Amino acid sequence: MADAPVYDTAFHDPYGRWSAKWDLARANGEPDALALNIADLEFSTPEVVKVALRKAVEDGRYSYTELFPDFYEAARNWQQQHHDWTPEADLAVFFPRIILAVAALAKYELGEGAKVVTYTPAYEPIVEVLEANGCEMEYLPLEPGEGDVYPLDFETLEAALRDADAFLLTNPHNPTGKVFNQAELEGIARVVANCPQVLVLCDDIHADFVWDQNRYQPLAKVAPELFVAGRIIQFQSPGKTFSLAGAEAAVAFTGNAQIKARLEQIKRASGIHNPNYFAIPAAIAAWTQGSPWLAHIKALIRNNLEQGAEVLNAVPGVHTYVPQGTFLQWVHVPGYETEADFQKLSRAAGIRFSNGLGFGDHPGYLRLNAAISPEVYLPAIERLAEVLKDQGQTK
Ligand SMILES: Cc1ncc(COP(=O)(O)O)c(C=O)c1O
């Protein structure tokens, strides 16, 4: 039998890579700390991706690029194999990043004054982009119910969507980790069908990280008639899944040729139609050969989430859970309300995290990124728990 592959999952010196997570903090004069904030992986991309990238580097002609069926077929096949969904490769549209696709849609399709509905807490950078392009947001609260699930209220959703132009659905949801189940997706589809002017933007960038009995499904799979009618755009990306966020490859799936043509048009209008030279070989290698590596790192992350939850839940007043999906741990830390409170916690624990104020004003919450070697994550969580205990006693 062939030896099992050895994957490099160790944590390496993270500085000196123009990193938004590490180098920027240092450049801003923040004390060095373990950064468990920005949601990208602290694992080295699979060797198969490095091989493809080395080949690209070695060539040395980093020329203008174009898209060919191999990219779209790899994107479609990944969906088919991992999510039991087969969108048409011919109708898919490359975008460098999901945020750029949303920005282009906001600017050229939705327009000034468009009303966009989404759940809160929310991944703020995309909301910021919508607002900066003139959209007006309406937020629906996602509140924890029994057993760490976040139940939906379809009446409130329908009331909000009745006069809306777009609905931004993040599935799995960042930061709560909620994975929308079949019944919920069917409920959303019913509401969307009743509000025929609404375009649904599905940001499913976390789709490859779903745990236990939970099952991710794209809304488009549950509501194929809405997808074919052009009412749903499904965004997917290998960026988080394969530690490729900075390589910039994402894809927008539609089931409608007119929407595809419109997406191509707004991409050109935004001047982002030529992919970065490294994006395409990286994405194709990841999607076609990266599955075994992904299974390996997922096991580590799942373990981090579970052990992290155990340690944090032992702190009086603190509560978290193994999320249904994502590599993110959303932690209730009552009493931490202000930036100053969070900073005090962060400094004492030597850990950077994303605090709840950055997700649309959710004091008392923080988000940890568990996609890092367990040898680093677990001691860090122990440290955080100790500080939470100590500060809890002096609060
Ligand atoms: C929910 C969600 N959407 C989108 C993004 C960013 O994706 P992209 O780099 O493709 O714009 C992130 C990154 O953290 C995210 O968490």
The ligand as an ORCA input file, in Angstrom:
! r2SCAN-3c Opt
* xyz 0 1
  C     -18.924     35.380      4.154
  C     -17.748     35.882      3.373
  N     -17.920     36.298      2.123
  C     -16.919     36.741      1.369
  C     -15.643     36.814      1.877
  C     -14.555     37.363      1.005
  O     -14.501     36.657     -0.184
  P     -13.695     37.238     -1.421
  O     -12.284     37.348     -1.029
  O     -13.929     36.236     -2.520
  O     -14.313     38.551     -1.717
  C     -15.405     36.413      3.190
  C     -14.046     36.501      3.764
  O     -13.851     36.506      4.956
  C     -16.479     35.904      3.958
  O     -16.310     35.447      5.192
*
